[in-house]
Amino acid sequence: MQAGGAVGDIRLCGPEAAGELHRLTSAAFAGYGWLDPPSGALSETVDDVWQDLARNHGLLYRLDGRPVAGLRFERRPGQLYVHRVAVDPAFQRRGLGRALMHWVHEYCRRAGIAEVRVGVRSQLPGNRQFYEALGYEVIAEHSHPGHTRVTWYEMCFRP
């Protein structure tokens, strides 16, 4: 896989990659401090990421050996739940997020997993458009605790 002429590699990762995924997530979500309610990604520690990866799974996208994008996912009955999709700001808008999600879709096809789900903040319409362009549909609207308005959408893709 290539992005901008560089050689890319997407691989599963575990707790050993907690520091790299934490750095990527922190950088990618840094501009979201204005969200109401705040993103939990902004308060995560390396240990939080380590614990998540010990229970679930992660992906790292490396370009020429450097980690530039990643995500985490959890297998649930009949589905895969993807969260914390993060691309280093210096590498955004180059198709890395799309490549990660295509990897996830192929993983589901091979594993016989019926659907992929993601949560998307209502305050981030560009993120919703990103997933819709990949074939995701809104299947539910939700509110965070203490909010009466819709604060996030649950979206689904069936590979």
N, C-alpha and C positions, 0 to 999 in steps of 0.2 A: 504494500500500500504506500502511496506517495502523497505528499502535500507540499506544494511549492518547490518541487524538485528534491526534497529530502526523503530519505527512506524511513517509512513508518512501520511500526510493529504493535499490534494489539494483543495483549495476553492477560489471562486470568491472574489474579494476585490474591494474597492472603495478608495476614497481620504484619508480615515482614515489610509490606509497602505502606503501612499506616502513616509514616512521616511524609512520604511523597504525596499520598492522596490528601492528607491534611493540608499540606502546603498548596496544592492545586485548588482544593476546595476553598480555602481561605482567600486565595488570590481571585478566583472566579466570582465569589460571592461578596467580595469587599464592597462593591458598588451598590449592594442591596440594603445598606443600613437604613434606608428610608422606609422599608416595608413595614406595614402595620397589619398584623403583629410581626415582630422581627423574625428573620429566618433563624432557625436553630443552628444552621451551618456556621453562623458567626460566633456562636458560643462553644462550639465543639472543641475538644482538646485532642491531642494525638492519641491519648489513651481511649477516648470515646471511639475514635476511628478504629483503633486496634481491636477493641471489643466487638464492634460491628463486624469487622472483617473476620474475627475468630468465629462468629456465629453464622455469617453469611458469605458473600463473595464480592470481589472487586475486579475491575478492569483497569489496566494502565495502557495508555497509548504513548509510545516513545517514538521520537523522531531522532534518528542518529544517536540512539541511546539515552536521550534526555526525556524525562517524563513531561508531557505537555498537555495531557488530558486524561480524565478517568471518570469512573462512576462506581457506584455500589449497587448491588441487587440482592434481593431476598427471594428464594423459592417459596411459594405458597401453594396450597392445593390448586392445581389447574392453571396456575399463573406465575409470572415472574414480576416482582415489584421493583422497579428501577428508581433510584434516588441519588441525589447529590451528583448529578451530571455536571462536570466541571472542565472547562478548557482554560488554560493559561491565557490571560488577556492578550499577551503578545502574539498568540496563535489563533485567536478567534476569527470567525468568518472565513475559514479555510476548509471547512468540511469535516473537521475532526469529530465534532459532536455527532454529525450524521453518520460517520464511519463507525463510531462506538455503537450507535443504536442499530445500525445494520448488522454488526457483529452479534448483538443481543438477539435480534430477530432470527438470525441463522442458528444461533445456539438453541433457541426455542424450537425451531423446526426440527433440528436433529434430535432434541430431547423429548419431542412430543408434547411440549407445553403449549396449551391452547391460546394463551394470551399474555400480553405484556401490559402492565399498568404503570402509569406515572401520575404524580400530583403536580399541578401547575398553578402558581399563584394568579389570581384574577388581576392583580396589579401589574402583571408582566405579559401583556398581550403578544409581544414578540415571541415569547417562549411557547405560548399556545399555538401560534402560527407555525413555529418550527415543527412541533409534533403533528399538527394537522397536515403539513406538507409531507410527512412521513406516513400518513394514512391513519393517524390516531383520531378517535372520536371522543367527544365529551360524553361520559355516561352518567355523571352525577355532579352536582354542585354542593359544596360544603362550606361551613363556617367554622373558623377556629373558635375555641372556647372564649366566651365573653364578647363575641361579635354577632350581630344580627344580620349583617350583609354577607353575601357570598364572598369568601376570601380565597377559595381555591377550587379548582376543577379536578375531578378524577377523569383521566383519559385512558383509553384502551385501544390496543392494536392486536389484531388476530393474524399471526403469521401464516 
